[in-house]
Amino acid sequence: MCAIEAGKRGRRVAVIEHADRLGKKILISGGGRCNFTNLYCTHENFISSNPHFSKSALARYTPADFIALVEKHHIPYHEKTLGQLFCDRSARDILNMLQEECRTAGVSVFVNSGIREVVRSEGYVVRSASDEFHAPVLVIATGGLSIPKIGATSFGYDVARQFGLKICEPRPGLVPLVLNSQDRSRYCDLAGVSTEVIASCGGTRFREKMLITHRGLSGPAILQISSYWKEPSSIQIDLALGAEVTAIFRDSKTPRTLAALRSELKKILPARLADRWLELNAPSSWANSSLSDFEQRLHAWTVNPAGTEGFEKAEVTAGGIDTDELSAKTMECKRVPGLYFIGEVVDVTGQLGGFNFQWAWASGFAAGRAL
Ligand SMILES: Cc1cc2nc3c(=O)[nH]c(=O)nc-3n(C[C@H](O)[C@H](O)[C@H](O)COP(=O)(O)OP(=O)(O)OC[C@H]3O[C@@H](n4cnc5c(N)ncnc54)[C@H](O)[C@@H]3O)c2cc1C
């Protein structure tokens, strides 16, 4: 996006990519259909140590701008849910579109170009094994650490360190959580069971599906909350949305039995999870206070994860180049003129739902307009 905008403005642009092709992450995104933006994108959908930083770029390149580009290329798309736009056919449509725009803008692309060295002299010199590039400005768009097997590297952070820039500790985001060993032995044989929950952590909450996995928890609710979780805090999970399962016992004619409670619980939870929950959390007595404890636990299952599934499984990298170092308008480093950082390598991390791409497009556009 940055190369396209700079190219359109008559700049000579070289895109240097160490993989054998561009945009591998686009191809695997959104289950192969690329959730390329979100209709309801605002700065509140992003995590950053400066929550206001993303406002300027997001305002100057909106979902409507990207949709206009998609429509110009006659790419069919649909809204899946909650404003999330996906390709009807394949993520390849988005990649082809960006490559075609690059060609039209006269951008040169160099693939299989691993960078060995970046030097600042008059401008910037970038050396790969076979080439040397000289330019007055250098834009780092090398993404985060997620999914190393398709080419993620620490390159962007290394360049930032080389120039003495501050970095907010990168950590896996939108990532499945691993349960502690006790909870793993209690729940993980239910792998595959899923239910709608509210997952919350430190005042942030998401109402979506949760999935039990072989090692812990996943599903959209957990991926979302994982970006806000840091050890040693805990995560609260409401397993009984809006329901009060012990309410039936207010009627004195209903016998206070496990069978009655089980049957209520199965109205809101998958049968296997309901059975397991009762096995592990049955009320200690049938007194009102015990029933109230039971109800409370069901609405606030406290999970202390042992960790996350790490960068191998994380959809995004939270943290990154400290936004204090960058101009919010152009993405240029305040202390290192001519050096820009855009996209996921910056400490701006989107929630699940097309926000990370919208940030990549918007921050790329902001820099492309400034070069
Ligand atoms: C499985 C998966 C699914 C996703 N689905 C979605 C989705 O549907 N919607 C959404 O909004 N977000 C999604 N994301 C997140 C989104 O893909 C990223 O946030 C986005 O691609 C970031 O764009 P970027 O340009 O900053 O970095 P990237 O897309 O990661 O691109 C960085 C590029 O730099 C190259 N590179 C890295 N190091 C070097 C180096 N040393 N030298 C030269 N080149 C280098 C890489 O090969 C890569 O091509 C998904 C992520 C994953 C992992």
PDBQT file of the ligand as one rigid body, heavy atoms in Angstrom, charges set to zero:
ROOT
HETATM    1  C1  LIG A 401      -3.048 -17.051  10.064  1.00  0.00    +0.000 C 
HETATM    2  C2  LIG A 401      -3.279 -15.567  10.015  1.00  0.00    +0.000 A 
HETATM    3  C3  LIG A 401      -4.498 -15.076   9.578  1.00  0.00    +0.000 A 
HETATM    4  C4  LIG A 401      -4.744 -13.699   9.577  1.00  0.00    +0.000 A 
HETATM    5  N1  LIG A 401      -5.950 -13.250   9.121  1.00  0.00    +0.000 NA
HETATM    6  C5  LIG A 401      -6.211 -11.921   9.143  1.00  0.00    +0.000 A 
HETATM    7  C6  LIG A 401      -7.435 -11.424   8.626  1.00  0.00    +0.000 A 
HETATM    8  O1  LIG A 401      -8.248 -12.173   8.057  1.00  0.00    +0.000 OA
HETATM    9  N2  LIG A 401      -7.672 -10.082   8.737  1.00  0.00    +0.000 N 
HETATM   10  C7  LIG A 401      -6.760  -9.209   9.285  1.00  0.00    +0.000 A 
HETATM   11  O2  LIG A 401      -7.028  -8.006   9.346  1.00  0.00    +0.000 OA
HETATM   12  N3  LIG A 401      -5.568  -9.662   9.719  1.00  0.00    +0.000 NA
HETATM   13  C8  LIG A 401      -5.265 -10.987   9.649  1.00  0.00    +0.000 A 
HETATM   14  N4  LIG A 401      -4.047 -11.431  10.086  1.00  0.00    +0.000 N 
HETATM   15  C9  LIG A 401      -3.048 -10.428  10.502  1.00  0.00    +0.000 C 
HETATM   16  C10 LIG A 401      -2.439  -9.770   9.254  1.00  0.00    +0.000 C 
HETATM   17  O3  LIG A 401      -2.069 -10.793   8.329  1.00  0.00    +0.000 OA
HETATM   18  C11 LIG A 401      -1.220  -8.938   9.599  1.00  0.00    +0.000 C 
HETATM   19  O4  LIG A 401      -1.507  -8.060  10.652  1.00  0.00    +0.000 OA
HETATM   20  C12 LIG A 401      -0.769  -8.137   8.376  1.00  0.00    +0.000 C 
HETATM   21  O5  LIG A 401      -0.390  -9.026   7.342  1.00  0.00    +0.000 OA
HETATM   22  C13 LIG A 401       0.397  -7.235   8.741  1.00  0.00    +0.000 C 
HETATM   23  O6  LIG A 401       0.857  -6.629   7.572  1.00  0.00    +0.000 OA
HETATM   24  P1  LIG A 401       2.366  -6.142   7.452  1.00  0.00    +0.000 P 
HETATM   25  O7  LIG A 401       2.518  -5.668   6.053  1.00  0.00    +0.000 OA
HETATM   26  O8  LIG A 401       2.686  -5.233   8.565  1.00  0.00    +0.000 OA
HETATM   27  O9  LIG A 401       3.250  -7.457   7.669  1.00  0.00    +0.000 OA
HETATM   28  P2  LIG A 401       3.243  -8.849   6.896  1.00  0.00    +0.000 P 
HETATM   29  O10 LIG A 401       1.997  -9.074   6.144  1.00  0.00    +0.000 OA
HETATM   30  O11 LIG A 401       3.687  -9.865   7.892  1.00  0.00    +0.000 OA
HETATM   31  O12 LIG A 401       4.382  -8.646   5.804  1.00  0.00    +0.000 OA
HETATM   32  C14 LIG A 401       5.724  -8.510   6.153  1.00  0.00    +0.000 C 
HETATM   33  C15 LIG A 401       6.561  -8.950   4.976  1.00  0.00    +0.000 C 
HETATM   34  O13 LIG A 401       7.921  -8.694   5.266  1.00  0.00    +0.000 OA
HETATM   35  C16 LIG A 401       8.683  -9.798   4.875  1.00  0.00    +0.000 C 
HETATM   36  N5  LIG A 401       9.898  -9.832   5.679  1.00  0.00    +0.000 N 
HETATM   37  C17 LIG A 401      10.010 -10.159   6.992  1.00  0.00    +0.000 A 
HETATM   38  N6  LIG A 401      11.289 -10.075   7.371  1.00  0.00    +0.000 NA
HETATM   39  C18 LIG A 401      12.002  -9.686   6.278  1.00  0.00    +0.000 A 
HETATM   40  C19 LIG A 401      13.368  -9.421   6.056  1.00  0.00    +0.000 A 
HETATM   41  N7  LIG A 401      14.276  -9.569   7.009  1.00  0.00    +0.000 N 
HETATM   42  N8  LIG A 401      13.751  -9.033   4.811  1.00  0.00    +0.000 NA
HETATM   43  C20 LIG A 401      12.842  -8.883   3.806  1.00  0.00    +0.000 A 
HETATM   44  N9  LIG A 401      11.537  -9.126   3.979  1.00  0.00    +0.000 NA
HETATM   45  C21 LIG A 401      11.111  -9.516   5.200  1.00  0.00    +0.000 A 
HETATM   46  C22 LIG A 401       7.788 -10.998   5.120  1.00  0.00    +0.000 C 
HETATM   47  O14 LIG A 401       8.180 -12.115   4.355  1.00  0.00    +0.000 OA
HETATM   48  C23 LIG A 401       6.440 -10.439   4.696  1.00  0.00    +0.000 C 
HETATM   49  O15 LIG A 401       6.178 -10.641   3.339  1.00  0.00    +0.000 OA
HETATM   50  C24 LIG A 401      -3.760 -12.794  10.051  1.00  0.00    +0.000 A 
HETATM   51  C25 LIG A 401      -2.528 -13.289  10.466  1.00  0.00    +0.000 A 
HETATM   52  C26 LIG A 401      -2.273 -14.661  10.445  1.00  0.00    +0.000 A 
HETATM   53  C27 LIG A 401      -0.933 -15.149  10.901  1.00  0.00    +0.000 C 
ENDROOT
TORSDOF 0
